[in-house]
Amino acid sequence: MIYLDQAATSWPKPPEVLKAMTDVLENAGGNPGRSGHRLSIAAARIIYDTREEISRFFGVSDPLRVIFTGNATHAINLALKGILKPGDHVITSSMEHNAVMRPLRNLEKRGIRLSIVQCASNGTLDAKDIGRMVASDTRLVVMAHASNVVGTLLPVAEVAAIVHQAGALLLVDVAQTAGIIPMDMTAMGIDLLAFTGHKELQGPPGIGGLVIADHIDIAQIDPLICGGTGSRSESEEQPDDLPDKFESGTANLAGIAGLGAGLRWLKDRGIEEICAHLKTLSRMLIDGLSAFPEVKIYGTLDPARSIAVVSFTVAGRHVSEIGFRLDEEYGVLSRVGLHCAPAAHKTIGSFPEGTVRLAPGVFTTTEDIRLAIRAIGRVIRS
């Protein structure tokens, strides 16, 4: 089996991740922050250690500004619904995942003014187009670091400079880039960063987070969920301190332990090495698919401007047929359709059919890519 659906969920996981999850349930399975006994303290220590790993990974000084959520979608909703109020203006791009688009459309019905910057047909964004949309009531700009459909990288640092000059905030969805591209929130100008653990951070499903930059006043962000935190239990009001203000309910201890192990594995492996490996695989995919005249590849076709996500269609063939036959006949696992990003497909011209998406990962080999290209050739010519 050749698994090329890493943009949905990374697989397989490093053995260290599986071991960490098992160990924490066997040896530290108490409820963190709810009790003073040894199992509760051990659980709390694992959670704090993972906060520290994440804060170093994304370049913030205070680990308490790492807010654990169920996934990136949860984190994005926390930021959008916690910051935006009726009458506020928010800007996003036309390449966004529904994790961004759907909460924005929901907020639009509640009195938020939404502007969508049109990207080019290869998924690229001109930062100046953001600047032309910024107004006096602009509160927030939200954008993906890279498209989940074509992999195109968006100019986060350039947009950040424009956004901050206007006095607004920048929220970046790094679900596709965390773990394969080095990033520093301060250097990039990111105010709020939403991540998920189950993709290239090598963690399990069900864990993600929102990282709040050191300079952001948390008083301007309302909690998405209120409830028990294990702290200030004498009060029926939600605590104002971090991270408790935004972390009601029992934490996903096993997920956090697995995420922490994934981060340590990445650090040992080296993000730069992983990035270089994926660029090689991306170049092989683009070159291999380009040899078939009936294939249309979307995006920049330049691994230096994209992550290793390659989308294509075949003239006269349904993407569902291509994906089904690759799986059933050759064991090549891809994703077909709209990839939860209809706006992006409208931008690149593949709506409503969608594309076949190939997304290799850190464990994918060059031989895997050669075999996948050979299989695609056999499918489209039979």
MOQUISUL-V816395 format. One record per backbone hydrogen bond with DSSP energy under -1.0 kcal/mol. NH is the residue of the N-H (numbers start at 0). CO is the residue of the C=O. If there is no record, write none. Layout:
((NH | CO) (NH | CO))
This chain:
((1 | 330) (3 | 332) (5 | 358) (7 | 4) (8 | 4) (9 | 197) (16 | 13) (17 | 13) (18 | 14) (19 | 15) (20 | 16) (21 | 17) (22 | 18) (23 | 19) (24 | 20) (25 | 21) (26 | 22) (27 | 23) (33 | 30) (40 | 36) (41 | 37) (42 | 38) (43 | 39) (44 | 40) (45 | 41) (46 | 42) (47 | 43) (48 | 44) (49 | 45) (50 | 46) (51 | 47) (52 | 48) (53 | 49) (54 | 50) (55 | 51) (56 | 52) (57 | 53) (59 | 54) (64 | 61) (65 | 62) (66 | 209) (68 | 207) (74 | 70) (75 | 71) (76 | 72) (77 | 73) (78 | 74) (79 | 75) (80 | 76) (81 | 77) (82 | 78) (83 | 79) (86 | 110) (87 | 84) (88 | 136) (89 | 112) (90 | 139) (91 | 114) (93 | 116) (97 | 339) (99 | 96) (100 | 96) (101 | 97) (103 | 99) (104 | 100) (105 | 101) (106 | 102) (107 | 103) (108 | 104) (109 | 106) (110 | 107) (111 | 106) (112 | 87) (114 | 89) (116 | 91) (119 | 123) (122 | 119) (128 | 125) (130 | 126) (131 | 127) (132 | 129) (133 | 129) (137 | 134) (138 | 88) (139 | 88) (140 | 168) (141 | 90) (142 | 170) (144 | 172) (146 | 151) (152 | 304) (153 | 144) (155 | 153) (158 | 154) (159 | 155) (160 | 156) (161 | 157) (162 | 158) (163 | 159) (164 | 160) (165 | 161) (166 | 163) (167 | 162) (168 | 138) (170 | 140) (171 | 191) (172 | 142) (173 | 193) (177 | 173) (179 | 176) (180 | 176) (184 | 57) (187 | 183) (188 | 184) (189 | 184) (190 | 169) (191 | 169) (192 | 210) (193 | 171) (194 | 208) (196 | 206) (201 | 198) (202 | 196) (207 | 68) (208 | 194) (209 | 66) (210 | 192) (211 | 64) (212 | 190) (215 | 212) (219 | 216) (220 | 217) (221 | 81) (234 | 231) (244 | 240) (245 | 242) (248 | 227) (252 | 250) (255 | 251) (256 | 252) (257 | 253) (258 | 254) (259 | 255) (260 | 256) (261 | 257) (262 | 258) (263 | 259) (264 | 260) (265 | 261) (266 | 262) (267 | 263) (268 | 264) (269 | 265) (273 | 269) (274 | 270) (275 | 271) (276 | 272) (277 | 273) (278 | 274) (279 | 275) (280 | 276) (281 | 277) (282 | 278) (283 | 279) (284 | 280) (285 | 281) (286 | 282) (287 | 283) (288 | 284) (289 | 285) (291 | 288) (294 | 291) (295 | 312) (297 | 310) (304 | 301) (306 | 150) (308 | 306) (309 | 357) (311 | 355) (312 | 295) (314 | 293) (316 | 313) (321 | 317) (322 | 318) (323 | 319) (324 | 320) (325 | 321) (326 | 322) (327 | 323) (328 | 324) (329 | 325) (330 | 326) (331 | 325) (332 | 1) (334 | 356) (336 | 354) (340 | 337) (344 | 340) (345 | 341) (346 | 342) (347 | 343) (348 | 344) (349 | 344) (353 | 349) (354 | 336) (355 | 311) (356 | 334) (357 | 309) (358 | 3) (363 | 360) (368 | 364) (369 | 365) (370 | 366) (371 | 367) (372 | 368) (373 | 369) (374 | 370) (375 | 371) (376 | 372) (377 | 373) (378 | 374) (379 | 375) (381 | 378))
